[in-house]
Amino acid sequence: MNHLAEIESLLYVAGDEGIALAQIAQLIHLDEPAVRQLLEKLANRYRGNTESGLNLIQAEDIYKLVRQIARNNLNEFNDVN
C-alpha cells in the first residue's frame, strides 16, 4: 500500500475525531513535513474531483475526512492548503 492510501485509511478510521499529524507520521514511519506534503496532495485530489463526496480539512494539526456538504458546517476547521 502506498503512503497516500495509508493516510487515507487512517483518516477514515479516525472518523469524526480526526487524527494528529504527528500520529500519522508515527504510524506510517515518515517525518511530519513529508506527511504534511502528502496530506496536501490528498486534499488537492479531493478538491479536484467533482465526483468525490469527500474533502480533507484541518484544525491546528488535526486532520479529518468529511463529506463535501458537511464541510460548510465546520467553522473551526479549514480546508487543507
N, C-alpha and C positions, 0 to 999 in steps of 0.2 A: 504494500500500500504506500502511495506517495505521501509526502508531508501535508499537502493540501487536503487530501482525503482524510488523513488522521485528524487534522484540525477540525474539519467539518464534522466528523464523527464526535469529537469531544464537545463541540458546540451543541450538537443535537442532544447528547446525553446530559449536558449541563442544564438544559431546559430553561425555565424562567429565571433561575438563579444566575445564569451566565457562568463564565469561567475567567479566572485571572490570567493575564498574560504570563506571569511567572509560572503558574501551574501548567499552562500549555507547554511552555518551554521545557519544564522539567519532565513532563510526560513523553514528549517526543524527542527529547535529547538534542535540542537546538538552543542557541543563545537567544535572548529576548529580541535583539534587533532583527535577527533572521525571522523570528516568528511574527514580529510586527509587519515585516515586509510581506510575508505570506498572507497575513490577515488582510492587508490592503489589497492584495491580488484577488483574494476570495471575495472581498466586498465589491471590487470592480466587476468581477464576474457576475455577481447577483444584480448589480446596478445595470449592467449592460444587457441583461437577459430579460426582455419584456415578457417572456413566457414563464419566468420564475415567480413563485409566490413568496419567496424568501428575501430577507435583507439582513445584513450584518450591522449591528450597532454596538456602540461602546459608551461606557461611563467610567471615567478615570481609566483604570487598566482592566476593567471587566468587559468582556465581550459576550454578546449573545445573538442567537438567530431569532428573528421574529418574522411573522407574516407581514407582507407589504402593507396591508391595511392597519395592522396593529402598530406599526412604526409611527404613524401620525399621532398616536395617543400616548407616546412615551416621552415626556418632556425632559426627564433627567438624562436620557441617553442621546447620543449623537451618532449620525452616520459615521462610519469609519472613513477617514480621508487619508 
